[in-house]
Amino acid sequence: MPNATHPFDALMDITARPKTVFVRGEGAYLWDAAGKRYLDFIQGWAVNCLGHSPPALAEAISAQAKTLITPSPAYYNDMSLKLAKALVDNSCFDQVFFANSGAEANEGAIKLARKYGSLRKNGAFEIITFEGAFHGRTLATMSASGKKAFEPLFEPKVPGFRKARLNDLASVEALISDNTVAVMIEPIQGEAGVWPATDQFLKELRALTQQHGLLLIFDEIQTGMGRTGKLFHYENAEIEPDVMTLGKGIGGGVPLAALLASEAASCFEHGDQGGTFNGNSLMCAAGLAVLGDVSKPAFLKAAADAGLFLEGELQKLSARHGLGEVRGRGLLLALDLKLPIGAAIVAQALDAGLLLNSPQPDALRFMPALNVSREEILEMIHALDAILAKVGAARRVA
Ligand SMILES: Cc1ncc(COP(=O)(O)O)c(C=O)c1O
């Protein structure tokens, strides 16, 4: 149905979208152009970690916009220096490069690894990645991804990526050669349906990469910034990677991403990396406001508790409707539906004023704001309960 106030046809049609047009957001809720309210358990795709338009973030952006937006990447600015220092102080890394999207941060990680290989490992350039992983939509990050649907697209692929299997150390070991420089992992495969690497596998991967002198790159674009109950997911496995990428939550809804590296891995030389908007004052002010909240121990504890509460409620729901497992960590969870009914549930939820995501036909993914309340979780559970009851009844009739 065309929309007279907001015609759709000037935008490239790059994905199937419902005809709903959102015009306002606040906390856990969004409103469409017709004034209908939606409870949002997608939150910009795990992006709005403080919910929609949080006052602290809106104020930081508005104050910075009136002070300095960007002096140009050829000069330092106070906000990028402060944010880099805060990230370094809160992590195991020593240096930061800011980017504008997760894919760009990962592209930077790939370049950094290749640079490391050319300087320190006789030109080694291959990076071992994993089947099922998603690292972005640039040519190199699509090539690094292990998403089946990407395989026939935009040939030829960027060479130098070899795919191992998640939680199968022997499959990684078998791919290591003199050409290998790094292993890059998405520690919980979100787009694939929320499939976690076990803490044990991550520990063994760290030991294996150290033994072979390989860089270990963590793509924490979805898992970072408190999503799994710690500020960074690597803390759950009690290991320290050499390189990490952040995106999504780091800007709380605005385009900001980061590439972090240990001193030993931080080997870019002048001219290797850059970008017009990278580390601009406006986005870094947003990042500082977000990190200020998310890095507080009480905030992280509340997010971890909310994750456990959501997990428990999803397990009860699953038992009531004869569904499968609940997997994931913190506030990145999936419910196994056992049947390919994800799209139907998402469509009915939209009608009922609830935004849900189905990354795979047989799974629902939950990625609410990290400050989601128990009342909001229960509101989602009740709405989903009613939808599952209807879908179940329809299945019994059919
Ligand atoms: C693990 C992971 N890596 C990379 C990306 C790409 O980030 P962006 O869409 O900001 O380029 C995503 C986005 O969904 C992601 O989940």
The ligand as an SDF file (V2000), in Angstrom:
LIG
                    3D

 16 16  0  0  0  0  0  0  0  0999 V2000
   28.8760   -9.4870   14.6860 C   0  0  0  0  0  0  0  0  0  0  0  0
   28.6800   -8.3890   13.6840 C   0  0  0  0  0  0  0  0  0  0  0  0
   29.7450   -7.9450   12.9980 N   0  0  0  0  0  0  0  0  0  0  0  0
   29.6180   -6.9440   12.0910 C   0  0  0  0  0  0  0  0  0  0  0  0
   28.4090   -6.3630   11.8290 C   0  0  0  0  0  0  0  0  0  0  0  0
   28.3230   -5.2550   10.8190 C   0  0  0  0  0  0  0  0  0  0  0  0
   28.0540   -4.0510   11.4500 O   0  0  0  0  0  0  0  0  0  0  0  0
   27.4330   -2.8300   10.6030 P   0  0  0  0  0  0  0  0  0  0  0  0
   26.0740   -3.2660   10.1690 O   0  0  0  0  0  0  0  0  0  0  0  0
   27.4180   -1.6800   11.5730 O   0  0  0  0  0  0  0  0  0  0  0  0
   28.3470   -2.5890    9.4600 O   0  0  0  0  0  0  0  0  0  0  0  0
   27.2770   -6.8070   12.5140 C   0  0  0  0  0  0  0  0  0  0  0  0
   25.9480   -6.2320   12.2130 C   0  0  0  0  0  0  0  0  0  0  0  0
   24.9100   -6.8340   12.3930 O   0  0  0  0  0  0  0  0  0  0  0  0
   27.4140   -7.8450   13.4630 C   0  0  0  0  0  0  0  0  0  0  0  0
   26.3550   -8.3140   14.1430 O   0  0  0  0  0  0  0  0  0  0  0  0
  1  2  1  0
  2  3  1  0
  2 15  2  0
  3  4  2  0
  4  5  1  0
  5  6  1  0
  5 12  2  0
  6  7  1  0
  7  8  1  0
  8  9  2  0
  8 10  1  0
  8 11  1  0
 12 13  1  0
 12 15  1  0
 13 14  2  0
 15 16  1  0
M  END
$$$$
